[in-house]
Amino acid sequence: MSTFDNKVVIVTGGSSGIGRAAALGFARQGAKVLITGRRPAPLDEVAAEHPNISGLVADVAEPGDAARTVATAIDRWGRLDVLVNNAGAGAIMPLGEATADKIEKIFAVNVVGPSLLTQAALPHLAAVRGAIVNISSTFGQKPGADLSHYAASKAALEHLTRCWALELAPRAVRVNAVAAGPTESGALTGMMGLSLEQAAVIEETEREMIPLQRRGNPDDVARWIVHLADPASDWVTGQVIAIDGGLGLT
């Protein structure tokens, strides 16, 4: 019997990349998984891959969607054991091109959204000694030119992780984070809005910079998300674990 049998997991941004891989990882170990995203078709595609996965159209940048997301999981399965704050926003944005609107959009998804979702989930997680896993980035600690606001938002998420771990420990809710390096998840052409040609140049540069000489794949990160959420890791909290092929060391 898997430790995730009869457990319930929410994964935001679960329709592609790391979120999809994490959702499948939990589902294959017996969990019921609710994935969220802004477009129904990709959610349906992932849900079709495993009977334990259900999709919900929701936007973490919309404050009202936090309570609705948690309520959907509770109404459907009666409990919530794990929250994975995976949905992310970013942009290659030199300081000279930054605007209040662009900055606010990044922080709405990467900082405000996880905060509101965690707040809505907390009573249910506390009832079952649950776990929260936040998805950060190598650039939460490593500086990157033209990435200042994305990097700052991830640094904020990492510090929220540590603060929440202290705050929620008396309620037996664990909070950890995974700082993911560059992965083959389509983030450059999707989240970052680059052309295929621009993305290819950056991908090659990243491969040369990463000590292990390759970009990651979503499963490289997802297995650590599942591991940190596992009750077997019940003495681990407040940690930010870098899964980046050593990029953060350079």
C-alpha positions in Angstrom: 0.0 0.0 0.0 1.5 3.4 -1.0 1.8 6.1 1.5 -0.3 8.3 -0.9 -3.3 5.9 -1.1 -6.4 7.8 -0.2 -4.4 11.1 0.1 -5.5 14.2 -1.8 -3.1 16.6 -3.6 -3.5 19.9 -5.3 -0.9 20.9 -8.0 -1.2 24.3 -9.5 0.1 24.7 -13.0 -0.4 21.0 -13.5 -1.1 20.9 -17.2 2.5 20.8 -18.4 6.1 20.5 -17.4 7.0 20.0 -13.8 3.4 20.3 -12.6 2.2 17.6 -15.0 5.1 15.3 -14.0 4.4 15.8 -10.3 0.7 15.2 -10.7 1.4 11.9 -12.5 3.9 11.0 -9.8 1.4 11.4 -7.1 -1.4 9.7 -9.0 0.7 6.7 -9.8 1.3 6.3 -6.0 -2.4 6.3 -5.3 -3.2 9.9 -4.6 -6.2 11.8 -5.9 -4.9 14.8 -7.7 -6.5 18.1 -8.6 -4.5 20.0 -11.2 -5.2 23.7 -12.0 -4.4 25.8 -15.0 -6.0 28.6 -17.1 -6.8 26.5 -20.2 -9.2 23.5 -20.2 -7.7 21.5 -23.1 -4.3 20.9 -21.6 -5.9 20.0 -18.2 -8.1 17.5 -19.9 -5.1 16.0 -21.7 -3.3 15.4 -18.4 -6.4 14.1 -16.7 -6.8 11.6 -19.5 -3.4 10.1 -18.6 -4.4 8.8 -15.2 -7.9 8.2 -13.7 -6.8 9.7 -10.3 -6.2 13.1 -11.9 -9.0 15.8 -12.3 -8.6 19.2 -13.8 -10.0 22.6 -12.7 -9.7 25.8 -14.7 -8.4 28.3 -12.2 -5.8 31.2 -12.2 -3.6 31.6 -9.2 -3.4 35.3 -10.0 -7.1 35.6 -9.3 -7.6 35.9 -5.5 -11.1 34.3 -5.6 -9.7 31.2 -7.3 -7.7 30.2 -4.2 -10.7 29.3 -2.0 -12.6 27.8 -5.0 -9.7 25.5 -5.8 -9.4 24.2 -2.2 -13.2 23.9 -2.0 -13.3 21.8 -5.1 -10.8 19.3 -3.7 -12.7 19.1 -0.4 -16.1 18.8 -2.0 -14.8 16.0 -4.3 -12.7 14.0 -1.9 -13.3 15.3 1.6 -9.8 16.1 2.6 -6.5 17.8 1.5 -3.1 16.4 2.3 -0.6 18.1 0.0 -0.5 21.5 -1.7 2.1 22.0 -4.5 2.4 25.7 -5.4 3.9 25.1 -8.9 2.2 27.7 -11.1 4.7 30.3 -12.1 5.1 33.5 -14.1 8.2 35.2 -15.4 9.7 37.4 -18.1 13.1 38.3 -19.5 12.7 41.9 -18.5 15.6 44.4 -18.4 15.1 47.0 -15.7 14.7 49.7 -18.4 11.6 47.8 -19.8 10.0 47.1 -16.4 6.5 48.5 -15.8 4.3 48.3 -12.7 1.9 46.1 -14.5 4.6 43.6 -15.6 6.1 43.4 -12.1 2.7 43.0 -10.5 1.8 40.1 -12.8 4.9 38.2 -11.9 4.4 38.7 -8.1 0.6 38.0 -8.4 1.4 34.4 -9.6 4.7 33.7 -7.8 4.0 35.3 -4.4 0.4 36.4 -3.8 -1.1 33.3 -5.4 0.8 30.8 -3.3 0.1 32.8 -0.2 -3.7 32.8 -0.7 -3.8 29.2 -1.7 -1.8 28.2 1.4 -4.1 30.3 3.6 -7.2 28.6 2.1 -5.6 25.1 2.4 -4.2 25.5 5.9 -7.2 24.3 8.0 -7.5 21.2 5.9 -3.7 20.5 5.9 -3.5 21.0 9.7 -6.3 18.4 10.2 -4.2 15.7 8.6 -0.6 16.8 9.3 -0.2 17.7 5.7 2.6 19.2 3.6 3.3 22.1 1.3 5.9 22.1 -1.5 6.7 25.4 -3.2 8.4 25.4 -6.6 11.2 28.0 -6.8 14.1 28.4 -9.2 17.8 28.4 -9.2 17.4 32.1 -9.7 15.8 32.5 -6.3 19.4 32.6 -5.1 21.5 33.0 -8.2 21.5 36.5 -9.8 20.6 36.7 -13.4 20.8 39.7 -15.7 17.4 40.7 -17.1 15.7 38.3 -14.7 15.6 40.6 -11.6 11.9 40.6 -10.9 11.4 36.9 -11.7 14.4 36.1 -9.5 13.2 38.4 -6.7 9.7 36.8 -6.7 11.3 33.4 -6.3 13.6 34.6 -3.5 10.4 35.9 -1.8 8.8 32.5 -2.2 11.8 30.7 -0.7 11.7 33.0 2.3 8.0 32.5 2.7 8.8 28.8 2.7 11.1 29.2 5.7 8.8 31.6 7.6 5.7 29.4 7.0 7.7 26.3 8.2 8.3 28.0 11.5 4.8 29.4 11.8 3.0 26.1 10.8 5.3 23.7 12.7 3.1 23.8 15.8 0.2 22.6 13.6 2.4 19.8 12.2 2.2 21.2 8.7 5.5 20.9 6.9 6.7 23.5 4.3 9.5 22.9 1.9 10.6 24.1 -1.6 12.3 22.8 -4.6 14.5 25.2 -6.5 14.4 23.9 -10.1 17.1 24.6 -12.6 16.5 24.8 -16.4 14.2 22.0 -17.5 12.8 20.7 -20.8 9.4 22.1 -19.9 8.7 24.7 -22.6 9.0 27.5 -20.1 11.2 29.6 -22.3 8.7 29.7 -25.2 5.7 29.7 -22.9 6.2 31.6 -19.6 9.1 33.7 -20.8 7.6 34.3 -24.3 10.7 33.7 -26.4 10.7 32.5 -30.0 11.9 28.9 -30.8 15.2 30.4 -32.1 15.8 32.5 -29.0 15.0 29.6 -26.7 17.4 27.3 -28.6 20.3 29.8 -28.0 19.5 30.1 -24.3 19.1 26.3 -23.9 22.6 25.7 -25.4 24.1 28.3 -23.2 22.5 26.7 -20.1 23.8 23.3 -21.1 27.3 24.7 -21.2 26.9 26.4 -17.8 25.4 23.4 -15.9 28.1 21.3 -14.3 26.3 18.1 -15.2 26.2 19.2 -18.8 22.4 18.8 -19.4 19.2 20.5 -18.8 16.8 18.7 -16.6 13.6 16.9 -17.5 10.4 17.4 -15.5 10.7 14.0 -13.7 14.1 15.1 -12.3 12.3 17.7 -10.3 8.9 16.0 -9.8 10.4 13.0 -7.9 11.7 15.4 -5.3 8.3 17.1 -5.0 6.7 13.8 -4.3 9.5 12.8 -1.9 9.2 16.0 0.2 5.4 15.6 0.4 5.8 11.9 1.5 5.0 11.3 5.2 8.3 9.5 5.4 9.9 12.9 5.2 8.1 14.1 8.3 11.2 15.5 10.0 12.0 17.8 7.1 10.6 21.3 7.0 11.8 24.8 6.0 14.2 23.5 3.4 14.9 24.7 -0.1 16.4 21.9 -2.2 18.2 22.8 -5.4 17.6 20.3 -8.3 19.6 22.0 -11.0 22.5 19.9 -12.1 24.8 22.1 -10.1 23.9 25.4 -11.8 23.6 27.2 -8.5 27.2 26.4 -7.8 28.5 28.4 -10.7 
